[in-house]
């Protein structure tokens, strides 16, 4: 433990260097703006700025501190468009739309933005503390997860979908099934067979996640606004000077802490990411709440849970990258590439051979979380005033953000037609009272589930019993069964009591 504190103190000496401190602040601010733009997200933000950091000749520790600041700044900023426009900045912000946007629509945008800032700060800081104290040990456990364990984790995640959003479990599962179908489009990586492409060459590589999320959320919201304008039902959004209160923090304190724990431990599992963490955290809080019917209608617990979880997962994803050289998410894969670009080999020996990089990065995460809170809380009112823009002007603004966000990343005109088509599908689903979040989660989890299932069966030579060979898997299957069965049993018991 003494080595940990001595290493951390040396790390703060690096992070508090005036130049590195300036880079932390710049990275956090730039990351917030990048995250607020629909579709850009932390992966693309870090990828775009990596060549700039390298070409400017920054020392390795300074470059990594800047890129890491952009990473968790973008995770932080994804909430802005999610809450204000109902358009997620990236996959991890999908769950934020469920209760954040209803709060904004009833005039509590400031309250929603400030609460999400505090929840993100607590989740991020909690995860950095755990990285500091238990990083190498947790990373060693995370890599023991076999493909069959990941299959069990995906089953557990799907089980949480059954009562994740909405009051109709059948519609929720149908929406998740639609996401799974979208995830299966393209050339099968194992057999080389084209699946559900209908002879269209532009989707042989599959449909990009960015296209799906912008189409189903951004374009569907756009069509919904146009429909309201045409029918004369468009009403100006209310805007007050609401802000998070001590009562809000007291009500959500356990939600934020539980979600931080969930987010961190899911984040350290390579390949899962903040989108899975935010979904599991949201589902957990909804199941624990006695008044769960309020979720999806602007419940502050439904906003605090995913915001705490996705920032905790961002910190957790750093653990396997720093201690084992295994990226825990898409963004940490780019950060891993940045380390290799600077001739730094990540792994257990990095803490001994290059402590200024390893501990400097961890110390900068403490500073970055505080900086994000200090930067964003004063700007809550400014962000909230975006809602004062007349909605007839807001509509083309959403369209411009959607098309620029997609084309700047994928550079394929065909995808602009695809987001329009998916926008119509999303609008129809909204009219039929389907939630769109399970579609996105089904799409994200589908490829993870399929790939790990195939790996497990390849290892066993087609023997399905491998899925039950691990203690981790059995625990996750039991939890999945509990998640599905207990609410049904409680519902029937409550009905019998009411009848009695």
Buried (B, 14 or more C-beta within 10 A) or exposed (E): EEEBEEBBEBBBBBBBBEEBBEBBBBBBBBBBBBBBBBBBBBBBBBBBBBEEBBEEEBBBBBBBBBBBBBBBBBBBBBBBBBBBBBBBBBBBBBBBBBBBBBBBBBBBBBBBBBBBBBBBBBBBBBBBBBBBEBBBEBBBEBBEBBBBBBBBBBBBBBBBBBBBBBEEBEBBBBBBBBBBBBBBBBBEEEEEEBBEBEEEEEBEEBBBBBBBBBBBBBBBBBBBBBEBEEEEEBEEBEBEEBBBEEEBBEBBEEBBBBBBBBBBBBBBBBBBBBBBBBBBBBBBBBBEBEEBEBBBEBBBBBBBBBBBBBBBBBBBBBBBBBBBBBBBBBBBBBBBBBBEBBEBEBBBEBBEEBBBBBBBBBBBBBBBBBBBBEBBBEBBBEBBEBBEEEBEEBBEBBBEBBBBBBBBBBEBEEBBEBBBEBBEBBBEBBEEEBBBBBBBBBBBBBBBBBBBBBBBBEBBEEEEEBBEBBEBBBEBBEBBEEBBEEBEEEEEEEEEEEEE
